[in-house]
Amino acid sequence: MTSADTGIRRVRTLAGDPAWLVTRYDDVKALLADQRLGRSHPDPTHAPRVSGSAIFGGPTGADPAAEDVDRVRMRRLLAPVFSARRMAALRPRIETIVDELLDAMFARTPPVDLHEAVSFPLPALVISELLGVPYADRDDFRRWSDDAANLVDPDRAELGLFSLWQYMRGLVEAKRAQPADDVLSLLLTTPHEGTVMGPDEAAMLGAGLLFAGHETTVTAIDGGVLRLLTNPDQRAALAADPALLAPAVEEILRCALPPPRDDDEQRTGLMRYAREAIEFDGAQIVAGELVLLGLRTANQDTVYFPDPARFDITRMPNPHLSFGFGPRFCLGAPLARLELRALFAALLHRPDLRLAVPPEELRPRRDILTGGLQTLPVTWSN
């Protein structure tokens, strides 16, 4: 895309509802910080939807004021969890987890599915320890997360989200009886304006954190490994100069957003609802209408990303919008970066991986909100 392309246009979502799609980098960035847009809708039952997913598929409530209050409270509670000091303290543990997972993978006879051996367990282990969720329950919360993120089966998505909430509700009760040094206990014991969070709300927030804390990073790991394995010049450059690790991770994150279903770009975007009438770039957005902020297309805007289709680990600056921008910037961004840097740094000192199948045989997860790959078979020479 170029800056001369139409920046906003009418589209139909995967759910079949009308929406405005915003594609240019500057426009997406501006609207990410625009308080006239939000996640709530005055009539949630009849609001236009992005998809059948129970997570980011439709509105979160009916009251914009309550939405803003809840967002501010959540960010104040969670900011210390993802602070630079907390991340520094977590780094040795994450590096240990990475080494253990890679040791186990390379001890096996190739080919091995890296998605199952590393991509899923690394962020799942980290977020489980951070939240206070038993990792032994990973198969259950993984299944419920996938169901909740299903784009095409609303009944399955609702049941998945309810099951995830119900599971977290049980953990919340256990933490209320015996608090520990974890995020769930923090939510239940830290007062905000004189009150602490109730168990139902803590369970829902915990379910959201559990989902976001592993699903999106799984996709980034799959994508990063795949791009390095299919761009040997970039892999060689990283091996020759470990100082490229940080920009390499940013380039992985720029490219990490899932591709649209069936190459239909108009179905993708971060959802927002107009809280009031908005005139934007010649478009008249009516209050209550759905606006899709095209993070993926913004990350390919040639004004900021020359030759955007090229995977380039030396790309600097790299002001991608994968974590959003403004008051809703992703709180978990430091944790995701920490996990990715730890993993790709460790891979530099391991046997050279290569794909065990041709790239065209890899199967994407098309019906899941976060995308990613179903499997990522890799091999190596012992």
N, C-alpha and C positions, 0 to 999 in steps of 0.2 A: 504494500500500500504506500501511497505518498501523501504528503500534506495537502495535495490538491483534491484528493478523494473526498466524497461526501462524508462529513463527520458524524451525521445522525440520520437515521432513516427508520421507516416503519417496517416491522418484520412480524413473523409468527413464531412463537416459541414451540418447543417440542410438545408442550401440552396443547397446542393449537390456539393459544390466546394471543391477542395483539400486544405489541411492545415497541418501545423505541430502542434501537441499538446504537450505541455510541462507540466509535472505533478509533478515533485519532488520539494519540498520546496526551496532548495538552488538554483535550476535552475530557477524557476519562479521568485524568488527574484532578482537574478542576471539580468535577462532579463527585469524585470520591470524598472531597472535603466539604461539599455543599450541604448545609444543614436543612435545605428544603427537600432533601431526599432521605428516606429511611427504610427500615425493614417492616414497619407496621402498616396496616391498612384499615380504614374505618369500617370496612365490611369484609372481614377475612374470608367468610364462607364463599363470597362471590368475587373475590379479588382475582385478577388474572394471575396465572401461575407460569413458572418457567418449565416445570416438569412434574412428574409424579413423585419425586423424591420428598421424603419427610424432612429432609435437611436441606435448606436453601432452595426448596422448590416453590415456596409460597410465603405469605406473611407470617411474622412471629407473634402478632397480636393486633389489637385495635386502637391502642392509645399511644400516640407519638410521645407524649410527655412521660408516660411510664417507661417507654422504650429508652428514652434518654437517661432517665434516672437509673434504670437497671444497668445500662452500659457504663455509666460513670462509676457506679458502685462496684461492678465487676472488675473494671480496670484498676481501681484503687486497691481492691483486695488482691488481685493477681500480679500487679506490677512487681512486688518484691520477689515473687516466685521466679520471674524471668529476668531479674536484674543481672547486671554484669557480675556482681559478687557471687550470686547464686550459680550462674553459669560457670564461673571459674572454679567453684567448688565441685561442680558436677563433672568437669572435664576429665579428671582421672578415672572416674567410674565409667564414663562413656567410652573412653579409650580401652578400658579393660573389657567391656562388653564387646567392642569391635574385635579386639584380638581373639577373644574366646570364640566368637562366631566364625571368624576367618580360619582359626586353627581347626575348628570342627569341619568346616567346608573342605579345606585343603587336605584333610586326613581321609576324605572319602575318595572313592574311585570315580573319576569324571566319566561322562558329563554329570553335572549337578545343576539343579534349578536354583540359581542365585536368588530368585524372588522368594523362595521358601527358606533358603538357608541364611539369607542376610537381610534382604530388603524389608521383609515383614518383621522378623524378630527384633531387629535393632531398635526401631522407633517404638515398637510395642513394649519391649522390655523397659526402655527409658521412661515412657509415659506411665507405665504401670507402677514403677518405683516412685515416680514423682507424685502421682495421685494417691498411692496407697491401694492399688488394685492388684489382687493376686495374679501373677503372670500365668499360673496354672489354668486360669479361666480364659486364656487367650483364644481358644477355638470358639468359645461361645461369643465373646464380645466381638470377635472378628466377623462371625456370621451375622450377628445382629447389626453391626456397622454396615456391612455390605447390603443387607436388606434395606436398612433405613435410607441408604444412598441410591437405591434402585430408581432409575429415571422413568420407567415405563409401567410399573405396577404399583399404584398408590396403596392398595390394600397391604401388599407385602411390605412396602416402605413404612406405613403406619405401625404395623405389627412389629417390625424390626426396631423402630424407635421406642415403642412402648416396652418391648422386652429389654432393651438397653437401659431405659429409665428404671424399670422394675428391679433389674439387677443392681443398679447403682443405689436404689432406695434401700435395699438390704444392706449394702456396704455402709451407707450413711448411718443407719441405725446402730451398726457395730461401732462406728467411729464416735457416735454420740455417747455410747456407753464407755468406750475406752479410746480417747483421742491419742493420736500418734503424731510423729513428725512428718506429715504429708499434707497435700493440698486439700483433700476432703476434710480432714480435721481442721485445717485453717479456715475453710469456708464456714464451718459450724461453730467456731469459737471466737472469730474475730468480729467485734461489733462494728457496725456502721451506723452512725447517727443514733447510737444508743441501743440498737437491736442487732441480733445475729441472724444469719440466714436460716430460714426454715428448712426442714428436711426435704420437702418436695422440690423446692427451688434448688437446693444444693445438689440433689440427685440429677435434675435436668441439666444444670451447669456442668456437673461432673461427667455426664454422658456426652455433652458436647465437647468437652476437653479431651475425653478419651478418644472420641472419633477424630477430631481435628489433629490430635497429637500423634496419631500414627498413620492415618490413611494418606494424608497429603505427602508426608515424608517418604512413605513407601514408593509412591509414584515418582518422586524426585530421584530416589536412589536408582530405581529401574531405568529411568530416562538418562541419568548421568552415566551409568555404566554402559548402556547401549550406545550413547553418543561417543564416548571415548573409544569403545571397541570398534566402531564403524568409522572413526576418524583417526587413523593411526598417526597422522602428523601431529594432531593435538595431544594424543597420549604421549608421544615421544617428547614433545615440548615440555609437558608437565613433568615427566620423569627426569628430564635434563635440568629443570629449574623448579624446585619445589616452592619457590617464592610465588609461582603462578597458581598455587593452590586456592588462595582466596578469590582471585578473579575467575578461576575455573568454576568454583562453586556458584558464583553469581551468574555465570553464563548457563550453568545447569539449571538454576532457578528460573532464569529468563525463559528457558525452553521447556520448563516442567509442566506448564498448564496443559490439561488434556485437550487433544484435538477434538473438533466437533464431530458428532455422529454423522456418518455418511458424507463427510467433507462439507457439511452445511454450516458455514460460518455464522449464519444468522441465528442459530439456536444457542449460541454461547454468550455468556456474560454474567458478571456479578449483579444480582438482582437488587433493585431499589424501587420504592414507590414514591411518587411525587406527593408531597404533603400539601402543596398549593400549586396554583398555576405557575408554570415556568416558561419563559421565552428563552430558547437556547439555540444559537446558531441558525436562526430562522425558523425553528420548529416551535409549535405551540403545544406544550405538554400540559395536559389537563390534570388537575388534582386527582389522585387515585390511580393514574396510569402507571404501568410497569415500565421501568427503564433498565436496560441491560448495559452494564459498563464492560466493554470488551477488553479485559485485561490482556488476553492473548494477542489480539490485534494491536493493542497499544504497544506491547512488547516487540512488535515487528514494524513499528513506524520508522520509515527510513530517515526521518528527520533526526531521530536520536540513535538509531541502530542501523548504520550503513551495512548493506548486504545482510539483511536480517535472517535469511534462510541459512546462512553459514554459521556453524557451531565454532566459535572463536574464543578460546580461553584467555586470549590477550585483550579482549574487548574492554577498554577502559576510556571513559567512565561507562558504567553499565547501570543506568537508573531505572531498572525494570520495576514494574508495578505488581509483581507476583504476590507480594504481601499486602497490597493495597497502599493507601496513603491517607494521611489526616487522622481524624479522631478515631477511626476504626482500624487503624493500622494493626496488623496481626501481632498480638502480644507474644505469640510463640515463635516469632521469627528468629530470635537469638538461639533458641534451642534447636531449631531445624538447621541453622547454619553450623552450629557446633557439631551436630551429628554427622552432617555431610562432610565437614572438614576432617573430622576424625576418621571417617571411613575411607575417604579418597587418599588421605595421607598414608594410612596403613596399607592400602593396596599398592602403593609405590614400592613397597618392600616385600611384595609377595610375587609368586610366579606370575608370568604374564598370562592374563586371561585372553580367551578368544571365544567368539560365539560358537556354540555346538551345532547350530542350525543356520541356514541362510536368513538374513534379516527379514525377508518377505514372509517367512513362515511363522514369525512371532505374532501372537494373537492379542490385540488390545482388548481391554475391558470396556466395551462400548456402552453398556447399560448401567455403568456405575458412575456416579457424580465425579469422583476423583480420577477416573480413567486409570492409566497404568497398563501393565501387561499381565496376562494370565500366568505366563511362565517366562523365565529368562534362562534357558539352558546355556551353560558355559563349560568350557574345558580348558585344560592347560597341560603342559609337558612336565612330568615329574623329574 
